[in-house]
């Protein structure tokens, strides 16, 4: 273990690059690990609240309709049931988000805009009564025609245009132009713990909501607005949270408001715990997207111009769609230098359940398209996929399409070369090509759709390169003005106060590392205050891979100021003097507010120019697959992922993020797909929404690369979303390497692969994200 | 909010018969063995729950695997794990072992039973094409006594069987033939915990030691391509008496694609099922013929 105690920004661990299998320096165990392992950790549904009732949601079975009425069967005894409709909402009937378009409950006479939309709420003292009460509610509606095709929608949530150079003029004079269309569908986050909230009324008309969530202050704001409460009236406490992936970013505002409304009317605690079916049917998904590329290149494969159109399906309400689309637009060209770029992006409204945050946040959709398109261009030009990337990747001094000049922390080349070398990409690709040629030349290939070839399987290898803007897009962090605090308590404890949540990714483990190092004490001497809006400041949401970089930077600075104050007073190192300081002077708390990172060009939201992100993280992924040529089934055997995350704080947790993100990307690439009819999800259960099992998981080798970002004292850039961006295009490239077929729709399911191999398009089924009518065969 | 119907646990088969005979159309009684399907249905609130559940798990008389003369006999409560570990099954009917190994994952195989797979009557039941292909017979019992139904006559419609509501599957009897060969292939949604898109078992008799001679008594059975597990009779006719050559494989694959009428559903498309079925049959014949 190396330490640099002379450097105020140093970390306990400086592992350099972590090589799988190499001995690691000792790192702290996960803070909440023992309680999770022993079953002591309390997830929301584990929390016993005496006298709590059970809550439930009455949902629409129409995708688009007018709500004419909600009838309660008069023969049923309603005296022990609480019913909440829109008329019971004391504040605004709005789920607070970017826009104010989503009602908490559809009002009588109002418009139902998607299947499974909340119409009314019930609570009862026991599950049996609740179940029976649900059966005695009748919803009357007048159905309306639905819009399910985002390109046919007349309502646009957001649109952006990014232009640099002159793409049209460059196309006119270009050697070669390639066009391609790519489509991706919905993906479910599938955290282990379903969405869950418990609301308790408090004296004075307030409410406390405890639940599974990523962003306590988002729900806090939603409660204030929907219930007409002040800052003190609404209180939000995070329970132990079993995964989020973005699925508990904005949706907790919906279920939290519902629980709170029931608790307020019942004047007792109410538990609102979704089962898996309700969670999949009614909560947000990754946005489906249609991406079209028109690309001009030289014969040597150098990019001359990119013309890109991105269309995202926002679903029925806006949620975070404008920001998801913004990230999608900004990443849509890929991590490449191109002098002439035109990007047009728009997100529209359809009568499908609202889409929202999901690991990657708009980037996985567009980077799948960009990378697959570049791979196809390389194939057409006879250039290796590695070489075409070497010729175009961004290096220090290059500018992005918004004019952001990349001055530091640029590691596209390093992650590419590291992944290619570790995976033996060149050798394995040559072998796959030789096999493919042999199969084609010796007549052993399948000679018709119902025939097999001599060999049942084919192997292939594929590569993808990606980038991920670190932290919030554009001016997001400046507007947010997050605060994080470090307090030396009167009884001599060191406490970190942030709203950053632990959901399995390691917040509670790394903050003590960062603060302990800054104070010169052990991480074990640093405590984490509970994520409770009555206790911790608003340090922003736990999203956008910003916790390590942004909030981590704030707690280090706060700790540094605390150390300075104590040492100035005591004239001795903090570690030796802080207990005496607390005894003599009492508590000392330092609040650190976000300040813009130095240098760079501020982002202009109007013109979409300037620095879109303080820095980018970089990732390369090489996937090796075997394809069953008879059935189109894909087995991903091996993945090498090289990820530049600035600085590694905790190598085991960081590798865990890369492994988990890669597997989630493999699911996205191969099997995960929400299928729809008339705006309704067909596969809204674990039996039908298929994700990879341990048997489907490849060997994953994570290579952590460190190109530090100087804007924060510890150099970290975030790791949570990055691996999600590159897995799918690498797998699809490997499938093409094995079979010769480019699958441009995700997932590259056996149906789509066999449709391509047998040249029978009908075999593929509907395009991703499309919702054909019920009567279609 | 699952409803939990009352459960009775009979100690003898006679008690089980009596409990099942107490059911009525308004208050149905359902037997439960491993519960791998019924519990999902109850927990997911899918359809009306039964009024009462009869737990068969303690009926030891319904367990055990024996070779009885020229037949392999399996008690209805035989689990998939027991089939996987059975030396008799591995020796006499490895194709059943293969099917058992393709079901769910370890936990499901520990609880799921062969009798349950049969009585549950899912068109996607993974052992059912095997049972069709090897001419299995099912011994059923009730307060009225025992009777035997061949697999081919057992599944009468989507999730419907030839059983009366108060009958139980007691035993599965599979005739053993020295010169029978068989092949199994499942195309699922992933590598474990997977429901079939297409599942196929092929059985035939052949006296050629290397497998290249003509096939006789050919059975081609499939699941997940129709409302019930089915035999593909036109395809069988193409293969009957023919040697496994490339021409025969082509003709059989074409015949199968021609006679299957699968549907689009949440797991796959009709087109994929037809195409994949034809190709896995083609592969099976190719492998048998060694070309």
Interface residues (C-beta under 8 A of the other chain):
Chain A: X54 X56 X127 X128 X130 X131 X277 X446 X448 X449 X450 X451 X452 X454 X456 X630 X631 X632 X633 X635 X671 X675 X682 X683 X685 X687 X688 X690 X692 X693 X694 X695 X696 X750 X751 X754 X755 X758 X760 X762 X763 X764 X765 X777
Chain B: X1 X3 X40 X44 X105 X187 X189 X190 X191 X192 X193 X194 X195 X197 X249 X250 X253 X254 X256 X257 X264 X266 X267 X268 X269 X270 X271 X272 X275 X276 X278 X279 X280 X282 X283 X286
